[in-house]
Amino acid sequence: MPVVFRSGAFRFFFYSNEGHPREPAHVHVEQGGNEAKFWLHPDVSVAYNDGFNAKTLRELMELVEGNREQIEKAWSDFFS
């Protein structure tokens, strides 16, 4: 699971086998036993949430939006 970056206790990553055919670019966020998945296009949006409250999801969405270029580059570098 390539880790793209960390912010506080949150780990932003993707799985090395992202489906077959591969799903579009996205990022997973994990903290403790909670995990969420965010699509990057056309706009950053929540694909699923398992445990984060609404306030935390908003904060995570802002972090994903602010780091979208870094996430896309890591995705492209890994899967190219």
N, C-alpha and C positions, 0 to 999 in steps of 0.2 A: 504494500500500500504506500505509494509515493506521497510523502507529506509535502504540501506546497508551502505552507507557513503555519505558524502558531501565533495566537493572540491570547495572552493570559492563559487560562486553562483550556482554551479551545484549540483543537487540532483540525486543520483544513487539509483534506486529502482526497484522493480518488483511488478506486480499486484498480489493480493492474489488469483485471479481466472484466472490462465494462460492457459485457454483453456481446452477443454474436448474432446479428451484426452489432458493432459498437454503438452505444447510445451517443447522442450529441453531447458536446462538452458540458460538464457540470462539476460540482464539487460537493463533497460530503463534509459535515462538521460533526465532531464528536467531543463530548465532555462528560466524563463519568459514564453513566449508562445511557445517556441521551445521544440521539443522532438525528441529523436533518440532512436533506439533500436539496441543493439549489441548482436549477437550470440557469444557464448564463445568457441564453438567447430565446426570443428576441429581446426580452428584458429579464433581469434577474427576478426569479420567482421561486417559491417553495414547491418542490416536487413532493416531498413528504416530510413529516415531522414525527419523531417518536420521543416525546418527553420534554421538549423545551416549551416554556410558557410564551405567550404572545409578545411580551416585552423583550425577552431574550431573542426571539425570532427576528424582531425588527432590528435589534442590534447586529445580529449575525448577517442579515440582509445588507445592512450598511457596510459591514466589513467586506462582504463578497463584492458588492458594487465598487467599493474603493480599491479592491485588489483584483478586479476582473482581468486586467491585462496580464498580470503575473500568473493568474490561474490558467488563462488561455495559453500562455507561453509554455508553462509546465506541462499542460495537457498535450500540446503540439510536439514539444520536445520528446516526451515519453512515448507517444504513440506513432511518431514518424519513423 
